[in-house]
Each structure stands twice: as C-alpha cells, then as structure tokens.
Amino acid sequence: MFASCTDQFSAVQQMNKFDDIPVGIAEDLHLIYSDSARKEAELIAPVNIDFTNQKFPYSEFPEG
C-alpha cells in the first residue's frame, strides 16, 4: 500500500503571485542620471510606481 500527499504546487504558485503589486512607490521623485560625472537626464515626478519585479519591468508615473 502506498500513500502520499497530493501535489499542491500549483496552489502554492498561485498564493505567491504578486503580479499586481509594485516593488515600491516613491513620492516627490527627483532622479538625476549621470555618465562620467556629466548630467545626462533629470526626471522629476510627484509619484512613481515601480513594477520592476515583472517579466517586463516598467515604472508608472500616474500624476505625470
């Protein structure tokens, strides 16, 4: 006679799904990108929502 637990791996995967949850949210963001001590770009935004934990990483700026 054999006995075992049922395979619940798919249920565990569903519990660990955080597709809609951002990594972080920043307010009053002021980002300066530089290369070789020279400022290349500057980004100012009231709100940044960071979804870099996704298969296709991206950031949202809902307030511009």
DOVEX-621950 format. One record per residue (C-alpha): chain; residue in one letter; x negated, y negated, z negated; residue number from 1. Coordinates in nm, 4 decimals, decimal comma, always signed. Layout:
# residues N
R	ch	aa	X	Y	Z	i
R	A	A	X	Y	Z	NUM $
...
END
This chain:
# residues 64
R	ch	aa	X	Y	Z	i
R	A	M	+0,0000	+0,0000	+0,0000	1 $
R	A	F	-0,1298	-0,3441	+0,0987	2 $
R	A	A	-0,0175	-0,6770	-0,0443	3 $
R	A	S	-0,1290	-1,0285	+0,0347	4 $
R	A	C	-0,0231	-1,3893	+0,0169	5 $
R	A	T	+0,1457	-1,5384	+0,3192	6 $
R	A	D	-0,0536	-1,7734	+0,5392	7 $
R	A	Q	+0,0344	-2,1256	+0,4278	8 $
R	A	F	-0,2470	-2,3000	+0,6183	9 $
R	A	S	-0,0106	-2,4904	+0,8482	10 $
R	A	A	+0,1884	-2,6157	+0,5483	11 $
R	A	V	-0,1325	-2,7380	+0,3836	12 $
R	A	Q	-0,2341	-2,9149	+0,7043	13 $
R	A	Q	+0,0996	-3,0977	+0,7108	14 $
R	A	M	+0,0522	-3,2124	+0,3498	15 $
R	A	N	-0,2892	-3,3568	+0,4330	16 $
R	A	K	-0,1657	-3,5500	+0,7357	17 $
R	A	F	-0,2284	-3,9205	+0,6921	18 $
R	A	D	-0,1639	-4,0369	+1,0480	19 $
R	A	D	+0,0303	-4,3460	+0,9496	20 $
R	A	I	-0,1816	-4,4504	+0,6507	21 $
R	A	P	-0,4582	-4,7062	+0,7145	22 $
R	A	V	-0,8070	-4,6749	+0,5692	23 $
R	A	G	-0,7838	-5,0292	+0,4372	24 $
R	A	I	-0,6112	-5,3640	+0,4538	25 $
R	A	A	-0,8048	-5,6913	+0,4413	26 $
R	A	E	-0,6643	-6,0371	+0,3791	27 $
R	A	D	-0,8303	-6,3628	+0,4900	28 $
R	A	L	-1,0820	-6,1766	+0,7055	29 $
R	A	H	-1,3845	-6,3710	+0,8315	30 $
R	A	L	-1,6236	-6,1476	+1,0261	31 $
R	A	I	-1,9447	-6,2653	+1,1912	32 $
R	A	Y	-2,1121	-6,0267	+1,4363	33 $
R	A	S	-2,4785	-6,0955	+1,4984	34 $
R	A	D	-2,7545	-5,9394	+1,7030	35 $
R	A	S	-3,1224	-6,0165	+1,6410	36 $
R	A	A	-3,0283	-6,2915	+1,3907	37 $
R	A	R	-2,8159	-6,4661	+1,6543	38 $
R	A	K	-2,4405	-6,5070	+1,6108	39 $
R	A	E	-2,2610	-6,3291	+1,8952	40 $
R	A	A	-1,8973	-6,3399	+1,7824	41 $
R	A	E	-1,6785	-6,4632	+1,4995	42 $
R	A	L	-1,3416	-6,3169	+1,4029	43 $
R	A	I	-1,1012	-6,4921	+1,1664	44 $
R	A	A	-0,7653	-6,3329	+1,0806	45 $
R	A	P	-0,5149	-6,3635	+0,7964	46 $
R	A	V	-0,4547	-5,9845	+0,7822	47 $
R	A	N	-0,6446	-5,6841	+0,9213	48 $
R	A	I	-0,5126	-5,3280	+0,9010	49 $
R	A	D	-0,7861	-5,0699	+0,9607	50 $
R	A	F	-0,6941	-4,7364	+1,1229	51 $
R	A	T	-1,0481	-4,6098	+1,1897	52 $
R	A	N	-0,9534	-4,2721	+1,0386	53 $
R	A	Q	-0,7580	-4,1789	+1,3535	54 $
R	A	K	-0,8659	-3,9733	+1,6548	55 $
R	A	F	-0,8606	-4,3029	+1,8460	56 $
R	A	P	-0,9864	-4,5581	+1,5891	57 $
R	A	Y	-0,8339	-4,9062	+1,6025	58 $
R	A	S	-0,7559	-5,2173	+1,3975	59 $
R	A	E	-0,4347	-5,4173	+1,3881	60 $
R	A	F	-0,4019	-5,7919	+1,3369	61 $
R	A	P	-0,0259	-5,8316	+1,2766	62 $
R	A	E	-0,0417	-6,2043	+1,1993	63 $
R	A	G	-0,2756	-6,2973	+1,4829	64 $
END
